């Protein structure tokens, strides 16, 4: 719980700070006086003033946003701006400068995402290779002619190297219900295969659509991750790091296969052929009979050995040089931005359920999970949320940065500023829309949390 909370607060604090810093730096560059830089809303619990303008920097208790308050004649008519500082008021700036200040916040989030993705690319990450298992009969993958051992090298003409990239590249075909052109390497030669996703039911993107298509990682080996001291695995002599080669004389390549045998083998000897270093040996383990706590088992008694079993599959290292990493970061940021907009558009048209919308509870959960996995996973999470924050703020909704850009576009067309009444009314509508989205997102979060 503490890890989740700290990871969540750090992520929000960093992303809000970067967003508002974009507004702040461009405002200063344009000659606008900044009165306050706040992370969070509400009464500040920490604040200090710096610089010749005595700009107040503060941290407030509600961490769901922030703001940069600039000198503006419209803020408080009862306290007019001194004549000597009128040229530094935000509302006195040219249309181009005001637009630049507004767009700088989302742009800062995109630049942060590019930097984070580029950093991951330069450091290098280990990901499952896009090598496939034999597809189940009756699936689109089987109909396409995919065979065991095929390695996907491109989808719709775009190169891929990992199973993660394969999943991401297939989303467009799933959403649009069309065929995707897969290029696979088979016996050293490229083979083009049409994977038809048009027949999948509506809302399939909300599920494990890759497996529904019949695509799965080729099996490798099964490794014992950890062993409970009081479990039957420990009593039998299994150790963390042991590689399980076979169960009851049958080769095993997936953790799920071994777990299935163990679940059905409560109370009897199960023979495991194990490799430990250079030594191979047979170990007899007796799964303990326990009542399953999984809803799908409905209280069924199953066998467990008290060990974590992991599938060890073929991995590929994704690594880039400096320029290639920056290009990769920009491409990844663009892809995720476009994907976010596509998904939002599908929600608005009813092609995608609003249950896909996540709020602060889900984000906190993802932050905690990624932080527990490791630094690289957490950095990837930060990049993804930074993209989402940038996209969200560019939506043409009053009170958001995108809404202000719409105002400036209308002002450019009309040749004069919009009326205060129009802006006030539209901002109320925009605020109501944002609150509505937050309510839906929070409802979805709580439903997932409570298993609804």
DRENDO-1510 file (C-alpha; in Angstrom, 1 decimal, always signed):
<recs>
REC; n; res; u; v; w
REC; 1; UNK; +0.0; +0.0; +0.0 .
REC; 2; UNK; +2.8; +2.4; +0.9 .
REC; 3; UNK; +4.7; +1.5; -2.4 .
REC; 4; UNK; +1.5; +2.2; -4.4 .
REC; 5; UNK; +0.8; +5.5; -2.7 .
REC; 6; UNK; +4.4; +6.8; -3.0 .
REC; 7; UNK; +4.6; +5.6; -6.7 .
REC; 8; UNK; +1.2; +7.3; -7.4 .
REC; 9; UNK; +2.1; +10.6; -5.7 .
REC; 10; UNK; +5.5; +10.8; -7.4 .
REC; 11; UNK; +4.0; +10.1; -10.8 .
REC; 12; UNK; +1.3; +12.8; -10.4 .
REC; 13; UNK; +3.7; +15.3; -8.9 .
REC; 14; UNK; +6.3; +14.8; -11.7 .
REC; 15; UNK; +3.8; +14.9; -14.6 .
REC; 16; UNK; +1.9; +17.9; -13.1 .
REC; 17; UNK; +5.2; +19.8; -12.5 .
REC; 18; UNK; +6.4; +19.2; -16.1 .
REC; 19; UNK; +3.0; +20.3; -17.5 .
REC; 20; UNK; +2.9; +23.5; -15.5 .
REC; 21; UNK; +6.6; +24.1; -16.1 .
REC; 22; UNK; +5.8; +24.2; -19.8 .
REC; 23; UNK; +3.2; +26.9; -19.3 .
REC; 24; UNK; +5.6; +28.8; -16.9 .
REC; 25; UNK; +8.7; +28.8; -19.1 .
REC; 26; UNK; +6.9; +30.0; -22.2 .
REC; 27; UNK; +5.0; +32.6; -20.2 .
REC; 28; UNK; +8.3; +34.0; -18.9 .
REC; 29; UNK; +9.8; +33.8; -22.4 .
REC; 30; UNK; +6.8; +35.8; -23.7 .
REC; 31; UNK; +7.3; +38.5; -21.0 .
REC; 32; UNK; +4.2; +37.6; -18.9 .
REC; 33; UNK; +4.4; +38.0; -15.2 .
REC; 34; UNK; +3.7; +34.8; -13.3 .
REC; 35; UNK; +2.1; +35.2; -9.8 .
REC; 36; UNK; +1.9; +31.6; -8.7 .
REC; 37; UNK; +3.1; +28.1; -9.7 .
REC; 38; UNK; +1.0; +25.5; -7.9 .
REC; 39; UNK; +1.1; +21.7; -7.8 .
REC; 40; UNK; -2.3; +20.6; -6.5 .
REC; 41; UNK; -5.4; +22.5; -5.5 .
REC; 42; UNK; -6.6; +23.9; -2.2 .
REC; 43; UNK; -4.9; +25.8; +0.5 .
REC; 44; UNK; -1.1; +25.3; +0.2 .
REC; 45; UNK; +0.7; +23.5; +2.9 .
REC; 46; UNK; +4.1; +24.5; +1.5 .
REC; 47; UNK; +4.9; +27.8; -0.3 .
REC; 48; UNK; +7.8; +30.1; -0.9 .
REC; 49; UNK; +8.5; +33.1; -3.2 .
REC; 50; UNK; +11.5; +33.4; -5.5 .
REC; 51; UNK; +12.8; +35.7; -8.3 .
REC; 52; UNK; +12.4; +39.4; -8.9 .
REC; 53; UNK; +8.7; +39.0; -9.5 .
REC; 54; UNK; +8.3; +37.1; -6.1 .
REC; 55; UNK; +6.5; +34.3; -7.9 .
REC; 56; UNK; +4.9; +32.1; -5.3 .
REC; 57; UNK; +5.7; +28.4; -5.7 .
REC; 58; UNK; +3.3; +26.2; -3.7 .
REC; 59; UNK; +2.2; +22.6; -3.1 .
REC; 60; UNK; -1.4; +22.0; -2.2 .
REC; 61; UNK; -3.2; +19.0; -0.7 .
REC; 62; UNK; -5.4; +17.9; -3.7 .
REC; 63; UNK; -2.9; +16.4; -6.1 .
REC; 64; UNK; -5.2; +16.0; -9.1 .
REC; 65; UNK; -3.8; +18.9; -11.1 .
REC; 66; UNK; -2.0; +22.2; -10.8 .
REC; 67; UNK; -2.0; +25.7; -12.3 .
REC; 68; UNK; +0.1; +28.7; -13.3 .
REC; 69; UNK; -1.5; +32.0; -12.3 .
REC; 70; UNK; -0.4; +34.9; -14.5 .
REC; 71; UNK; -1.0; +38.6; -14.3 .
REC; 72; UNK; -4.4; +39.2; -16.0 .
REC; 73; UNK; -6.8; +42.1; -16.0 .
REC; 74; UNK; -9.8; +39.8; -16.0 .
REC; 75; UNK; -8.8; +38.0; -12.8 .
REC; 76; UNK; -9.9; +40.6; -10.3 .
REC; 77; UNK; -11.6; +43.8; -11.6 .
REC; 78; UNK; -11.6; +45.2; -8.1 .
REC; 79; UNK; -7.8; +45.3; -8.1 .
REC; 80; UNK; -6.7; +46.7; -11.4 .
REC; 81; UNK; -3.3; +45.9; -12.9 .
REC; 82; UNK; -0.8; +48.8; -12.4 .
REC; 83; UNK; -0.3; +50.7; -15.6 .
REC; 84; UNK; +3.4; +50.1; -15.5 .
REC; 85; UNK; +2.7; +46.3; -15.7 .
REC; 86; UNK; -0.1; +46.2; -18.2 .
REC; 87; UNK; +2.3; +45.1; -20.9 .
REC; 88; UNK; +3.1; +42.0; -18.8 .
REC; 89; UNK; -0.6; +40.9; -18.4 .
REC; 90; UNK; -1.5; +37.7; -20.2 .
REC; 91; UNK; -4.7; +39.2; -21.8 .
REC; 92; UNK; -2.6; +41.9; -23.4 .
REC; 93; UNK; -0.4; +39.5; -25.3 .
REC; 94; UNK; -0.8; +38.7; -29.0 .
REC; 95; UNK; -2.9; +35.8; -30.0 .
REC; 96; UNK; +0.2; +33.8; -31.0 .
REC; 97; UNK; +1.8; +34.3; -27.6 .
REC; 98; UNK; -1.3; +33.3; -25.7 .
REC; 99; UNK; -1.7; +30.2; -27.8 .
REC; 100; UNK; +2.0; +29.3; -27.3 .
REC; 101; UNK; +1.7; +29.6; -23.6 .
REC; 102; UNK; -1.4; +27.4; -23.5 .
REC; 103; UNK; +0.0; +24.7; -25.8 .
REC; 104; UNK; +3.3; +24.6; -23.9 .
REC; 105; UNK; +1.8; +22.5; -21.1 .
REC; 106; UNK; +0.7; +19.5; -23.2 .
REC; 107; UNK; +3.8; +19.9; -25.4 .
REC; 108; UNK; +6.0; +19.5; -22.2 .
REC; 109; UNK; +4.2; +16.2; -21.4 .
REC; 110; UNK; +4.8; +14.9; -24.9 .
REC; 111; UNK; +8.5; +15.9; -24.7 .
REC; 112; UNK; +8.8; +14.1; -21.4 .
REC; 113; UNK; +7.3; +11.0; -22.9 .
REC; 114; UNK; +9.7; +11.2; -25.8 .
REC; 115; UNK; +12.6; +11.5; -23.4 .
REC; 116; UNK; +11.4; +8.6; -21.3 .
REC; 117; UNK; +10.8; +6.3; -24.2 .
REC; 118; UNK; +14.1; +7.3; -25.7 .
REC; 119; UNK; +15.9; +6.6; -22.5 .
REC; 120; UNK; +14.3; +3.1; -22.3 .
REC; 121; UNK; +15.4; +2.6; -25.9 .
REC; 122; UNK; +19.0; +3.5; -25.2 .
REC; 123; UNK; +19.2; +1.4; -22.0 .
REC; 124; UNK; +17.5; -1.5; -23.8 .
REC; 125; UNK; +14.7; -3.8; -22.6 .
REC; 126; UNK; +14.2; -7.5; -22.7 .
REC; 127; UNK; +10.8; -8.5; -24.1 .
REC; 128; UNK; +9.2; -11.8; -25.3 .
REC; 129; UNK; +10.0; -12.4; -29.0 .
REC; 130; UNK; +7.1; -12.5; -31.4 .
REC; 131; UNK; +7.5; -16.2; -31.9 .
REC; 132; UNK; +4.1; -18.0; -32.0 .
REC; 133; UNK; +2.8; -21.3; -30.8 .
REC; 134; UNK; +0.5; -23.5; -32.9 .
REC; 135; UNK; -2.9; -21.7; -33.0 .
REC; 136; UNK; -6.1; -23.5; -31.7 .
REC; 137; UNK; -8.4; -24.9; -34.4 .
REC; 138; UNK; -11.2; -22.6; -35.4 .
REC; 139; UNK; -9.4; -19.4; -34.6 .
REC; 140; UNK; -8.5; -16.6; -37.1 .
REC; 141; UNK; -4.8; -17.4; -36.7 .
REC; 142; UNK; -5.4; -21.0; -37.7 .
REC; 143; UNK; -7.5; -19.9; -40.7 .
REC; 144; UNK; -4.6; -17.6; -41.7 .
REC; 145; UNK; -2.2; -20.5; -41.8 .
REC; 146; UNK; +0.0; -19.6; -38.9 .
REC; 147; UNK; +2.2; -22.5; -37.8 .
REC; 148; UNK; +4.1; -23.3; -34.6 .
REC; 149; UNK; +7.5; -21.5; -34.6 .
REC; 150; UNK; +6.5; -18.7; -36.9 .
REC; 151; UNK; +8.1; -15.4; -35.9 .
REC; 152; UNK; +6.1; -12.3; -36.8 .
REC; 153; UNK; +8.4; -9.6; -38.3 .
REC; 154; UNK; +5.9; -7.1; -39.5 .
REC; 155; UNK; +2.2; -6.1; -39.3 .
REC; 156; UNK; +0.7; -4.0; -42.1 .
REC; 157; UNK; +4.2; -3.2; -43.3 .
REC; 158; UNK; +5.5; -2.0; -40.0 .
REC; 159; UNK; +8.4; -3.9; -38.5 .
REC; 160; UNK; +8.0; -5.5; -35.1 .
REC; 161; UNK; +10.4; -7.4; -32.9 .
REC; 162; UNK; +8.5; -8.3; -29.8 .
REC; 163; UNK; +5.2; -9.8; -28.7 .
REC; 164; UNK; +4.4; -6.5; -27.0 .
REC; 165; UNK; +4.7; -4.7; -30.3 .
REC; 166; UNK; +2.6; -7.4; -32.0 .
REC; 167; UNK; -0.2; -6.7; -29.6 .
REC; 168; UNK; +0.0; -2.9; -30.0 .
REC; 169; UNK; +0.0; -3.1; -33.9 .
REC; 170; UNK; -3.1; -5.4; -33.9 .
REC; 171; UNK; -5.3; -2.9; -32.0 .
REC; 172; UNK; -6.2; -0.9; -35.1 .
REC; 173; UNK; -7.4; -4.1; -36.9 .
REC; 174; UNK; -9.4; -5.1; -33.9 .
REC; 175; UNK; -11.1; -1.7; -33.5 .
REC; 176; UNK; -11.7; -1.3; -37.2 .
REC; 177; UNK; -12.8; -5.0; -37.6 .
REC; 178; UNK; -10.6; -5.6; -40.6 .
REC; 179; UNK; -7.8; -7.9; -41.7 .
REC; 180; UNK; -4.2; -7.3; -40.7 .
REC; 181; UNK; -1.3; -8.4; -43.0 .
REC; 182; UNK; +1.2; -10.4; -41.0 .
REC; 183; UNK; +4.7; -11.1; -42.3 .
REC; 184; UNK; +6.2; -14.1; -40.6 .
REC; 185; UNK; +9.6; -15.7; -40.8 .
REC; 186; UNK; +9.3; -19.4; -41.5 .
REC; 187; UNK; +12.3; -21.6; -42.2 .
REC; 188; UNK; +14.4; -18.5; -42.9 .
REC; 189; UNK; +12.0; -17.0; -45.5 .
REC; 190; UNK; +9.3; -14.3; -45.2 .
REC; 191; UNK; +5.7; -15.4; -45.6 .
REC; 192; UNK; +2.7; -13.0; -45.9 .
REC; 193; UNK; -0.5; -14.1; -44.1 .
REC; 194; UNK; -3.9; -12.3; -43.9 .
REC; 195; UNK; -5.2; -12.3; -40.3 .
REC; 196; UNK; -8.9; -11.6; -40.4 .
REC; 197; UNK; -10.2; -9.8; -37.3 .
REC; 198; UNK; -13.5; -8.7; -38.8 .
REC; 199; UNK; -15.5; -11.5; -37.2 .
REC; 200; UNK; -14.6; -10.8; -33.6 .
REC; 201; UNK; -17.5; -9.7; -31.4 .
REC; 202; UNK; -17.9; -6.1; -30.3 .
REC; 203; UNK; -15.9; -5.1; -27.3 .
REC; 204; UNK; -13.3; -7.7; -27.9 .
REC; 205; UNK; -10.5; -5.1; -27.4 .
REC; 206; UNK; -11.6; -5.0; -23.7 .
REC; 207; UNK; -10.6; -8.7; -23.4 .
REC; 208; UNK; -7.6; -10.8; -24.3 .
REC; 209; UNK; -8.1; -10.3; -28.0 .
REC; 210; UNK; -4.7; -11.7; -29.0 .
REC; 211; UNK; -5.5; -15.1; -27.5 .
REC; 212; UNK; -9.0; -14.9; -29.1 .
REC; 213; UNK; -7.3; -14.5; -32.5 .
REC; 214; UNK; -5.4; -17.6; -31.7 .
REC; 215; UNK; -2.0; -15.9; -31.2 .
REC; 216; UNK; +0.1; -17.1; -28.3 .
REC; 217; UNK; +3.8; -17.2; -27.4 .
REC; 218; UNK; +5.7; -20.3; -28.4 .
REC; 219; UNK; +6.5; -22.4; -25.4 .
REC; 220; UNK; +10.0; -22.4; -23.9 .
REC; 221; UNK; +10.6; -23.9; -20.5 .
REC; 222; UNK; +9.1; -23.7; -17.0 .
REC; 223; UNK; +11.2; -22.2; -14.2 .
REC; 224; UNK; +10.5; -22.4; -10.4 .
REC; 225; UNK; +10.4; -18.7; -9.3 .
REC; 226; UNK; +10.0; -19.0; -5.6 .
REC; 227; UNK; +9.2; -21.8; -3.1 .
REC; 228; UNK; +7.2; -21.5; +0.1 .
REC; 229; UNK; +9.1; -23.0; +3.1 .
REC; 230; UNK; +6.1; -25.1; +4.3 .
REC; 231; UNK; +4.8; -26.3; +0.9 .
REC; 232; UNK; +5.1; -29.7; -0.7 .
REC; 233; UNK; +7.6; -28.3; -3.3 .
REC; 234; UNK; +10.0; -27.4; -0.5 .
REC; 235; UNK; +9.6; -30.8; +1.2 .
REC; 236; UNK; +10.3; -32.5; -2.1 .
REC; 237; UNK; +13.5; -30.6; -2.6 .
REC; 238; UNK; +12.5; -28.1; -5.3 .
REC; 239; UNK; +14.6; -24.9; -5.4 .
REC; 240; UNK; +14.0; -21.5; -6.9 .
REC; 241; UNK; +15.7; -21.4; -10.3 .
REC; 242; UNK; +15.0; -25.1; -11.1 .
REC; 243; UNK; +14.0; -25.7; -14.7 .
REC; 244; UNK; +11.1; -28.2; -15.1 .
REC; 245; UNK; +11.7; -30.3; -18.3 .
REC; 246; UNK; +8.9; -32.8; -18.0 .
REC; 247; UNK; +6.0; -33.9; -15.8 .
REC; 248; UNK; +5.2; -37.6; -15.5 .
REC; 249; UNK; +7.5; -38.2; -18.4 .
REC; 250; UNK; +5.8; -35.8; -20.8 .
REC; 251; UNK; +7.8; -32.7; -21.9 .
REC; 252; UNK; +6.4; -29.4; -20.6 .
REC; 253; UNK; +7.0; -26.0; -22.1 .
REC; 254; UNK; +4.4; -23.8; -20.4 .
REC; 255; UNK; +3.7; -23.1; -16.7 .
REC; 256; UNK; +0.0; -23.4; -17.4 .
REC; 257; UNK; +0.5; -27.0; -18.6 .
REC; 258; UNK; +2.4; -27.9; -15.4 .
REC; 259; UNK; -0.1; -26.1; -13.2 .
REC; 260; UNK; -3.0; -28.0; -14.8 .
REC; 261; UNK; -1.4; -31.4; -14.0 .
REC; 262; UNK; -0.6; -30.3; -10.4 .
REC; 263; UNK; -4.1; -29.1; -9.9 .
REC; 264; UNK; -5.5; -32.4; -10.9 .
REC; 265; UNK; -2.9; -34.4; -9.0 .
REC; 266; UNK; -3.9; -33.6; -5.4 .
REC; 267; UNK; -2.6; -36.3; -3.0 .
REC; 268; UNK; -0.6; -38.4; -5.5 .
REC; 269; UNK; +3.0; -38.5; -6.6 .
REC; 270; UNK; +3.8; -36.3; -9.5 .
REC; 271; UNK; +7.2; -36.9; -11.2 .
REC; 272; UNK; +9.0; -33.7; -12.2 .
REC; 273; UNK; +12.2; -34.0; -14.4 .
REC; 274; UNK; +14.3; -31.0; -13.3 .
REC; 275; UNK; +17.5; -29.4; -14.5 .
REC; 276; UNK; +19.5; -27.7; -11.8 .
REC; 277; UNK; +22.6; -26.1; -13.3 .
REC; 278; UNK; +24.2; -28.9; -15.4 .
REC; 279; UNK; +22.5; -31.7; -13.4 .
REC; 280; UNK; +19.2; -33.3; -14.3 .
REC; 281; UNK; +17.2; -35.3; -11.8 .
REC; 282; UNK; +13.7; -36.6; -11.1 .
REC; 283; UNK; +11.8; -35.2; -8.1 .
REC; 284; UNK; +8.5; -36.6; -6.8 .
REC; 285; UNK; +6.2; -34.0; -5.4 .
REC; 286; UNK; +2.7; -34.5; -3.8 .
REC; 287; UNK; +0.4; -31.6; -4.4 .
REC; 288; UNK; -1.6; -30.6; -1.3 .
REC; 289; UNK; -5.4; -30.7; -1.6 .
REC; 290; UNK; -6.8; -27.2; -1.1 .
REC; 291; UNK; -10.1; -25.5; -1.7 .
REC; 292; UNK; -9.6; -23.1; -4.7 .
REC; 293; UNK; -10.3; -19.4; -4.0 .
REC; 294; UNK; -10.9; -18.7; -7.8 .
REC; 295; UNK; -14.5; -17.8; -8.6 .
REC; 296; UNK; -14.4; -20.0; -11.7 .
REC; 297; UNK; -13.6; -23.1; -9.6 .
REC; 298; UNK; -16.6; -22.6; -7.4 .
REC; 299; UNK; -15.0; -24.1; -4.3 .
REC; 300; UNK; -13.4; -27.0; -6.1 .
REC; 301; UNK; -10.6; -28.9; -4.4 .
REC; 302; UNK; -7.3; -28.6; -6.3 .
REC; 303; UNK; -3.7; -29.6; -5.8 .
REC; 304; UNK; -1.0; -27.0; -5.0 .
REC; 305; UNK; +2.7; -27.4; -4.3 .
REC; 306; UNK; +3.5; -24.0; -2.8 .
REC; 307; UNK; +5.8; -22.7; -5.6 .
REC; 308; UNK; +5.6; -19.9; -8.1 .
REC; 309; UNK; +5.9; -21.4; -11.6 .
REC; 310; UNK; +7.0; -19.2; -14.6 .
REC; 311; UNK; +7.1; -19.7; -18.3 .
REC; 312; UNK; +10.5; -18.9; -19.7 .
REC; 313; UNK; +10.1; -17.9; -23.4 .
REC; 314; UNK; +12.4; -16.7; -26.1 .
REC; 315; UNK; +13.4; -13.1; -25.4 .
REC; 316; UNK; +14.7; -10.3; -27.6 .
REC; 317; UNK; +16.6; -7.2; -26.5 .
REC; 318; UNK; +15.2; -4.0; -27.9 .
REC; 319; UNK; +18.0; -1.4; -27.9 .
REC; 320; UNK; +18.7; +1.8; -29.9 .
REC; 321; UNK; +21.5; +4.3; -30.5 .
REC; 322; UNK; +21.0; +8.0; -29.5 .
REC; 323; UNK; +19.4; +9.2; -32.7 .
REC; 324; UNK; +17.5; +6.0; -33.2 .
REC; 325; UNK; +16.2; +6.2; -29.6 .
REC; 326; UNK; +14.9; +9.7; -30.0 .
REC; 327; UNK; +13.1; +8.7; -33.2 .
REC; 328; UNK; +11.8; +5.6; -31.4 .
REC; 329; UNK; +10.6; +7.9; -28.5 .
REC; 330; UNK; +8.8; +10.3; -30.9 .
REC; 331; UNK; +7.2; +7.4; -32.8 .
REC; 332; UNK; +6.1; +5.7; -29.6 .
REC; 333; UNK; +4.6; +9.0; -28.3 .
REC; 334; UNK; +2.8; +9.6; -31.5 .
REC; 335; UNK; +1.4; +6.0; -31.7 .
REC; 336; UNK; +0.2; +6.2; -28.1 .
REC; 337; UNK; -1.4; +9.6; -28.6 .
REC; 338; UNK; -3.2; +8.5; -31.7 .
REC; 339; UNK; -4.3; +5.3; -30.0 .
REC; 340; UNK; -5.7; +7.3; -27.1 .
REC; 341; UNK; -7.7; +9.6; -29.4 .
REC; 342; UNK; -9.0; +6.6; -31.4 .
REC; 343; UNK; -10.2; +4.9; -28.2 .
REC; 344; UNK; -11.9; +8.0; -27.0 .
REC; 345; UNK; -13.6; +8.5; -30.4 .
REC; 346; UNK; -14.8; +4.9; -30.2 .
REC; 347; UNK; -16.2; +5.5; -26.8 .
REC; 348; UNK; -18.1; +8.6; -28.1 .
REC; 349; UNK; -19.6; +6.7; -31.0 .
REC; 350; UNK; -20.5; +3.7; -28.8 .
REC; 351; UNK; -18.2; +1.3; -30.5 .
REC; 352; UNK; -16.2; +0.9; -27.2 .
REC; 353; UNK; -17.5; +0.6; -23.7 .
REC; 354; UNK; -17.0; +3.5; -21.3 .
REC; 355; UNK; -15.9; +0.9; -18.8 .
REC; 356; UNK; -12.4; +1.2; -20.4 .
REC; 357; UNK; -12.1; +4.7; -18.9 .
REC; 358; UNK; -9.8; +4.7; -15.9 .
REC; 359; UNK; -9.5; +7.1; -13.0 .
REC; 360; UNK; -7.1; +7.9; -10.2 .
REC; 361; UNK; -7.7; +4.6; -8.4 .
REC; 362; UNK; -6.7; +2.5; -11.4 .
REC; 363; UNK; -3.8; +4.8; -12.1 .
REC; 364; UNK; -2.6; +4.4; -8.5 .
REC; 365; UNK; -2.9; +0.7; -8.9 .
REC; 366; UNK; -0.9; +0.6; -12.1 .
REC; 367; UNK; +1.7; +2.9; -10.6 .
REC; 368; UNK; +2.2; +0.5; -7.7 .
REC; 369; UNK; +2.3; -2.6; -9.8 .
REC; 370; UNK; +4.8; -1.1; -12.2 .
REC; 371; UNK; +7.0; +0.1; -9.4 .
REC; 372; UNK; +7.0; -3.4; -7.9 .
REC; 373; UNK; +8.1; -4.9; -11.2 .
REC; 374; UNK; +11.0; -2.6; -11.5 .
REC; 375; UNK; +12.4; +0.8; -12.6 .
REC; 376; UNK; +12.0; +0.1; -16.3 .
REC; 377; UNK; +8.4; -0.8; -16.0 .
REC; 378; UNK; +7.7; +2.3; -13.9 .
REC; 379; UNK; +9.5; +4.6; -16.4 .
REC; 380; UNK; +7.3; +3.1; -19.1 .
REC; 381; UNK; +4.2; +3.8; -17.0 .
REC; 382; UNK; +5.3; +7.4; -16.5 .
REC; 383; UNK; +5.7; +7.8; -20.3 .
REC; 384; UNK; +2.3; +6.4; -21.0 .
REC; 385; UNK; +0.6; +8.6; -18.4 .
REC; 386; UNK; +2.5; +11.6; -19.6 .
REC; 387; UNK; +1.1; +11.0; -23.1 .
REC; 388; UNK; -2.4; +10.5; -21.7 .
REC; 389; UNK; -2.2; +13.8; -19.8 .
REC; 390; UNK; -1.0; +15.7; -22.9 .
REC; 391; UNK; -3.8; +14.2; -25.0 .
REC; 392; UNK; -6.4; +14.9; -22.4 .
REC; 393; UNK; -5.4; +18.6; -22.0 .
REC; 394; UNK; -5.6; +19.1; -25.8 .
REC; 395; UNK; -9.2; +18.0; -26.1 .
REC; 396; UNK; -11.4; +20.8; -27.3 .
REC; 397; UNK; -13.3; +21.1; -24.0 .
REC; 398; UNK; -13.6; +24.5; -22.2 .
REC; 399; UNK; -11.5; +24.7; -19.0 .
REC; 400; UNK; -8.8; +22.5; -20.7 .
REC; 401; UNK; -5.9; +23.8; -22.7 .
REC; 402; UNK; -7.6; +22.5; -25.9 .
REC; 403; UNK; -10.7; +24.5; -25.1 .
REC; 404; UNK; -8.6; +27.7; -24.8 .
REC; 405; UNK; -7.0; +27.0; -28.1 .
REC; 406; UNK; -10.5; +26.8; -29.6 .
REC; 407; UNK; -11.3; +30.2; -28.1 .
REC; 408; UNK; -8.2; +31.6; -29.8 .
REC; 409; UNK; -9.2; +30.0; -33.1 .
REC; 410; UNK; -12.6; +31.6; -32.9 .
REC; 411; UNK; -11.0; +34.9; -31.9 .
REC; 412; UNK; -8.7; +34.8; -34.9 .
REC; 413; UNK; -11.8; +34.2; -37.2 .
REC; 414; UNK; -13.9; +36.9; -35.6 .
REC; 415; UNK; -11.0; +39.4; -35.4 .
REC; 416; UNK; -11.8; +40.3; -31.8 .
REC; 417; UNK; -11.9; +38.5; -28.3 .
REC; 418; UNK; -15.0; +36.4; -27.4 .
REC; 419; UNK; -17.5; +37.8; -25.0 .
REC; 420; UNK; -16.9; +37.2; -21.3 .
REC; 421; UNK; -20.5; +35.7; -21.0 .
REC; 422; UNK; -19.9; +33.2; -23.8 .
REC; 423; UNK; -16.6; +32.1; -22.2 .
REC; 424; UNK; -18.2; +31.8; -18.7 .
REC; 425; UNK; -21.1; +29.7; -20.0 .
REC; 426; UNK; -19.0; +27.4; -22.1 .
REC; 427; UNK; -16.6; +26.9; -19.3 .
REC; 428; UNK; -19.4; +25.8; -17.0 .
REC; 429; UNK; -20.5; +23.3; -19.7 .
REC; 430; UNK; -16.9; +22.1; -20.0 .
REC; 431; UNK; -16.5; +21.8; -16.2 .
REC; 432; UNK; -19.7; +19.7; -16.1 .
REC; 433; UNK; -18.3; +17.4; -18.8 .
REC; 434; UNK; -15.0; +16.9; -17.0 .
REC; 435; UNK; -16.8; +16.2; -13.7 .
REC; 436; UNK; -19.0; +13.7; -15.5 .
REC; 437; UNK; -16.0; +11.9; -17.0 .
REC; 438; UNK; -14.3; +11.8; -13.6 .
REC; 439; UNK; -17.5; +10.3; -12.0 .
REC; 440; UNK; -17.6; +7.6; -14.8 .
REC; 441; UNK; -13.9; +6.9; -14.4 .
REC; 442; UNK; -14.1; +6.6; -10.6 .
REC; 443; UNK; -17.2; +4.3; -10.9 .
REC; 444; UNK; -15.2; +2.1; -13.2 .
REC; 445; UNK; -12.3; +2.1; -10.8 .
REC; 446; UNK; -14.4; +1.1; -7.9 .
REC; 447; UNK; -16.2; -1.6; -9.9 .
REC; 448; UNK; -12.9; -3.2; -10.9 .
REC; 449; UNK; -11.7; -2.9; -7.2 .
REC; 450; UNK; -14.9; -4.6; -5.9 .
REC; 451; UNK; -14.9; -7.2; -8.7 .
REC; 452; UNK; -18.0; -5.8; -10.4 .
</recs>
